[in-house]
Amino acid sequence: MSAPLLQVDQLNVAYRGADGLVPVVKGVSFTLGREKLAVVGESGSGKTTVGRALLRLLPHHAHITAQSLHFDGIDLLAASAQQMSQLRGRRLSMIMQDPKYSLNPVMSVGAQIGEAVQRADALSRTACQERVEQLLARVHIREPQRVARQYPHQLSGGMGQRVMIAMMLAQKPRLLIADEPTSALDVSVRQEVLDLLDELVAEQDLSLLFITHDLNLVGHFCDRVLVMYAGRVVESLAANQLQQARHPYTQALLSAVPSLKHRRASLPVLQRDPAWSAA
Amino acid sequence: MSDLNPALDEALVSVQGLTLDLGEGQRRRTVLQGVDLSVARGQAFGLVGESGSGKTTVLRCLAGQYRHWQGQVHIDGQPLGGHGAGKRPGAWGASPDLALARRVQMVFQDPYGSLHPRHTVHTALAEPLRVHRLGDVDDRIDQVLDQVGLPLAFRQRYPHQLSGGQRQRVAIARALILQPTLLLLDEPTSALDVSVQAEVLNLLSELRRSQGLTYLLVSHDLGVVAHLCERLAVMQHGVIVETLSTDALCAGDARHPYTRTLVASALA
């Protein structure tokens, strides 16, 4: 069996504070092959920090250690700043939660995607423009020529997220880290963006690390789920086994969601057990 | 859950033909087109729809944030001044804004944005009392903190010293401190984690029972609406496409295709 695309072994992240190091990610280990892996947890569980640590996009006072942090044979911890910027966007891509804040508000959508295209290969202006329109069409935007001339504030949330995905596709990434890519979107649009991601994963030989707080969503969308609590992975299971989750935290998260199927007078409230955050 | 029928009970909120245009000249757009709804006293009524469907705009009209709407809105039997407000003196007394605010309070989506970062919980809660010239400030604040389940010592905290759920409790306390009859809830839990959402939803149902409140809840989450409300209306493009009871919704009796789509994605 070949080595997995991404290997994370005993990843620790701590922030240097006034009183020494404050740990936020504690001994997280997982591997990622060609699959859709979800990292699920509440705010503050460290899920976003894991995603950012992989891209080394954490602030300077973050202290990252790991037994091993390898992507496609490259040691991410030992990589130089130059090597990292070669990786970022090219082979390791990230899309963020809210396209409103991730896109440049004073640049047209076409120009922003064009930057990513030019980074991949130097093209003439007309060739670049064509490529931009192809990419917009690829993410199912109906009038790519018109949308390319528009500015981010003229786009809906769903369109904005498609533009982000188109930008990511300008390169040929192997791994996409998607941090809450659909939580700023409406329910109906959410499904369209998920379908698009699904399609791309299947077509482009792409692995996906999907960071979200929405357990129900990953049950349908991902292959495997890591549940994080207080900086640790408390449970790792196949997505279709989610309803049989063993860990009380996972069970509590699942049952806290108001559902149309099981209506209850009051919702069960999570009773946090200190043992969950112990080793 | 009993399905309160607003035709039988007294309607606390009655909205008929609510129409609102926003923008000027060529950019003028109709955002609400003849919205009709009726909420019985003590009922929780949900408004569901996508962003841009106009659901929050309905709340803003009821809260008095928009004045240039057309149609008829009655709260507690009294007409709310819309288009041409001021021509009906006396409906809400000498200062209609204050009188309306005493009865109708709103809780906003984002507890991070809706609390002043440099005001303590005490200052945030004392402000409506000062505006309405109410006394017993300390007692009232203690009482309302207790109602929303926050320790009394939280009074001196600033918003950044509170978690998201605690902030939303403060926002609910600020709405409750004037003892309103109607709470307008605009996506009160969508910025919260599911575990915290469960706590806030439980608090809201508990408060409705104990304080005899009436809710008008806006949410994109059908699960949240079904949990809290007895009736709901589904909005699309500024129009209510369907109004039905939650029981009917859960029994699969939704007729409009858009409602069915929402139900399907909620059950997926």
Interface residues (C-beta under 8 A of the other chain):
Chain A: E42 S43 S156 G157 D186 V187 S188 V189 Q191 H213 D214 L215 H220 A252 L253 A256 V257 P258 S259 L260 K261 R263 R264 A265 S266 L267 P268 V269 L270
Chain B: M1 E50 S51 G52 G164 D193 V194 S195 V196 Q197 A198 E199 L201 N202 S205 E206 H220 D221 L222 G223 V224 A226 H227 L249 C250 T261 L262 V263 S265 A266 L267 A268
